[in-house]
Amino acid sequence: MTAPLVPRPSPFQHFGEWFEAARMTDPQPEAAALATVGADGQPSNRLVLVRQWDVRGFEVFTNLRSRKAQEIGEQPRVALTFHWKGAGPARGGRQVRIEGVAEPVSAAESDAYWAARPRGSRISAIASDQSEPIESREALLAKRDALEQRHAEGEDVPRPAHWGGYRIVPLRVEFWQHEDDRYHRRLLYIRSRAGAPWSTAILQP
Ligand SMILES: Cc1cc2nc3c(=O)[nH]c(=O)nc-3n(C[C@H](O)[C@H](O)[C@H](O)COP(=O)(O)O)c2cc1C
């Protein structure tokens, strides 16, 4: 048996405790699956890195012309799911399911994150028209080489307007803890809108 899932004052506090535990056991605890929905109702899902989070929400950075960004533009309701293999009190694995609304972060926040990226990642973010087809890998690497030449070593590589972050403002956060015989523990935090108080419920596994 693992420890009971006792509600914290907010899911952010709970997430913080679990994230710290996941850092001890998982090589990339910030990886999460981000689900969006197309205008035709088709869901799509991909892994992203949740670079920062606080009581406002969970931040991801991407190409703002990508498929995911186009879908968010049409339907900002998204879902984000973490899974950690865990150990000790988290043995058997943990899952955190977040549902909410994606909103763009400020230009200043995107600038700050861009500034922290290594040069190669900045160049590749510009070289890649993310989600668009290209005739060959060589064509992509040629775009990279042209950009490398345009931005001399040591020179600033400015953030393009089409690269930035979204903050996923949660309305529903579920903490799932593996338990023997599939009597998994599930604790749901839910609120009607950002800023409203959270209520909690235990869900059957
Ligand atoms: C572990 C992992 C982390 C990733 N992190 C990001 C990320 O933070 N931002 C991003 O745009 N793509 C990230 N990707 C690539 C995405 O999964 C995806 O291929 C890309 O964003 C294009 O998705 P889209 O065409 O649906 O927009 C990551 C992939 C993996 C496997």
The ligand as a Gaussian input file, in Angstrom:
#p B3LYP/6-31G(d) Opt

LIG

0 1
 C       10.314000      14.191000     -24.838000
 C        9.875000      15.154000     -25.911000
 C        9.795000      16.497000     -25.624000
 C        9.378000      17.423000     -26.594000
 N        9.264000      18.730000     -26.241000
 C        8.776000      19.612000     -27.139000
 C        8.535000      20.961000     -26.757000
 O        8.754000      21.364000     -25.605000
 N        8.043000      21.808000     -27.697000
 C        7.760000      21.391000     -28.973000
 O        7.322000      22.212000     -29.779000
 N        7.953000      20.115000     -29.351000
 C        8.441000      19.219000     -28.466000
 N        8.628000      17.912000     -28.839000
 C        8.252000      17.498000     -30.211000
 C        6.728000      17.279000     -30.244000
 O        6.414000      16.012000     -29.681000
 C        6.151000      17.365000     -31.662000
 O        6.797000      16.462000     -32.520000
 C        6.273000      18.761000     -32.256000
 O        6.004000      19.767000     -31.295000
 C        5.310000      18.944000     -33.427000
 O        3.982000      18.728000     -32.995000
 P        2.732000      19.285000     -33.815000
 O        3.028000      19.015000     -35.269000
 O        1.561000      18.495000     -33.327000
 O        2.594000      20.748000     -33.525000
 C        9.052000      16.973000     -27.896000
 C        9.150000      15.612000     -28.194000
 C        9.557000      14.707000     -27.222000
 C        9.625000      13.241000     -27.561000

